[in-house]
Amino acid sequence: MKAAVYYGKCNMRVDNIDIPEPKPNEVRIRVAYCGVCGTDVHIFHGDGGSFEVAPPLVPGHEFSGIVDKVGDEITNLKAGDRVCCDPNIMCGKCYYCQNGMEHFCENNVGIGTTANGGFAEYVIVPDSHVYKIPTGLSLIQAAMAEPISCCLHGIDLSKIKLGDSVLIVGGGTIGNIMVQLAKKAGAAIVILSEPVGEKRELALKLGADFVYDPTNDNLSKEIHKITKNLNIVIECAGNSKAQEEAIHFAGKAATVMFFGLSAPEDTIRVYPDEIFKKELVITSSFINPYTFSRAVNILSGNALDVTSIITKVAPIEELPNILANPEARQKGKVIVKMFDAE
């Protein structure tokens, strides 16, 4: 089968590899679409993802497709079912799994990070992590379930209340999902900081109340025109400058959510006096515990616009260039298409 294989830092090739066979409790899925995530970019550049990466590896953890073959023990799925998948498989036996913190599992298997993933014609997934999708939901939309599930965990931890003011830093795929979720969670004012004009325009379409270019606008001054106190800041850019600014912009008793994945060696300057005097809560969000089913429900109910976020659908042969060149990902979400499913 055709697959994009990561062999090491900045070394990916589209090769032909063996089609995998499912074990008794596994499902083989013919991949239709697989989204390109910031984690895939980090992996390509040798930074690793949420978990330690050991090449050779087929990345890709945001995928949907059609069940091709099921293991002997499976009765809830059959060939032909349209599905999407939660890529994070926990052991259920370690300390964290047994204490309600399964996303910190000591034996986690991450499809697309520690095991072969969705940038291939076929992928193997345990049946416990396969979710059927309704007829009215397209497979390309279903491929967005994984990033939405991660965003839901971040939104939950941000604890947005009805009437809050929220700043989203970074208007990429995650930022524009967060804009919509913040509004759904009850935020009265949603502000986006994003240097790319097309992404700012999209955020306005998706529900943002105000958008600013941090390279030209005095964001601190503009925020104070809009609200007396900024309640929540969600950092989605994944860089140290944005994280420092998130703390600076936060209001009194605000929550600062570090959602963006920065490089492991990145550091930020923190002024404890500022945190102390504003009584800030600084938190972060790690993967997607207990949120995948909710993400599928949100997509099925057309509660979010993900179609507008997807700006490019590309063949797998273009993936190495997409990961290597920021310009290829600049305008929005890139989805790799493996076959014409619909």
Secondary structure, DSSP 8 states (H G I E B T S, - for coil): -EEEEEEETTEEEEEE-------TTEEEEEEEEEE--HHHHHHHTTS--SS---SSB----EEEEEEEEE-TT--S--TT-EEEE--EE--S-STTGGGT-GGG-TT-EEBTTTB--SSBSEEEEEGGGEEE--TTS-HHHHTTHHHHHHHHHHHHHHT--TT-EEEEE--SHHHHHHHHHHHHTT-SEEEEE-S-HHHHHHHHHHT-SEEE-TTTS-HHHHHHHH-SS--EEEE-S-SHHHHHHHHHH--TT-EEEE-S---TT------HHHHHHHT-EEEE--S-TT-HHHHHHHHHTT-S--TTTEEEEEEGGGHHHHHH-GGGGSSSEEEEE-S---
